[in-house]
Amino acid sequence: ERILVATDAGREGELIFRYIYSYLECRTPFERLWISSLTDRAIREGLQHLRPGNEYDNLYLSAKARSEADWIVGINASLALAVAAGRGVWSLGRVQT
């Protein structure tokens, strides 16, 4: 038995899958479908070239590091800016909304 991972091809898709996999404390081996098109042909070709999940460990780790860094910088820098700048609404960090 195995899991076929078909989240978005990229580090964010990998991160989403790994967070769920970890949360569920899953130990089932998984393979990765890596496609950038949703045409029948692309999907069929992708299914013929599945890769072991551990080949994407570095992609996951880079996404996790980026996510944690965004959180740490956002929390600390936002507090520092609020203290330094005083009253008002301030937005700081890599992600601006």
N, C-alpha and C positions, 0 to 999 in steps of 0.2 A: 504494500500500500504506500502511496506517495501523494503529495500535494502538488498541484500544478499552479504556479504563481503567474497570474496574468494581469497584475496591476500595471499602471503606466510604466513604460520603459524609461527609467530615469531614477535618480536617487530618491526623489520624493515618493514615487511609487514603491520603491524598495523599502523605504523607511516605514510607510504605512503598513505594508505586509509584515515586516519584522516586529513592529509594535504589537500587532494583533497576535502573531505567532508566539511572542514572548508572554503576552498577557494571558494567553490560554495555556501556557506552560507546555506547549506542543513539542513533541520530539520526533514526529513523523518526518522522514526525509522529504525534501521538496526539490522540484526542478523549476526552472525559469523559462517562461515564454517571453521572448524579447522581440517585439515588433513595433514598427512606427507607422503602420498603415492598417486599417481595418477591412481591407478588401479580402475577398475569399482567398485569392491567391496568396496574399501575404500571410494570412492566418495559417493556411495549409503548410506553407513553407516553414513558418515559425514552429509549427508543431512537429515538423520533421527534424528540427535542429534545437531541441530543448537542451538546456545546459544545467549542470548540477548547481544547486543553490549556493553552495559555498564559493563558487566563482565570483559571486557578487558581494562577498563579505566586506571588501574594501569600500564598495559603493555605499553599503549600509552604514559602515563606520563613519564615512565622510558626511553622510546626511545627518547622522546622529550628532556628530560634533558640531555641525552647522546649526542644528536645532537648539542644542544646549547652549552654544555661544550666543545665539540670538536672545535666548531667555535670560542668561546671566547679564549680558550687556544691557538689555532692555530694563530689567529690574533695577540694577545698580545705577546705571547712568540716568534713568528717569528720576530716581530718588535724588541723586546728586544735583541734577538740573533743577528740580523743584525746590530744594534747599537753597541753592545758589541764586536762583532767579526770583524766588518768592511766589506770590500769588499769580494765578493764571493757569491756563491749560497749555501744557507743553508736550510735544511729541518728539521722541528721540529713539534712535535705533535704526537698524538696517531696513526693517519693514515699516512702512509708513501707511497708516490708514486714516 
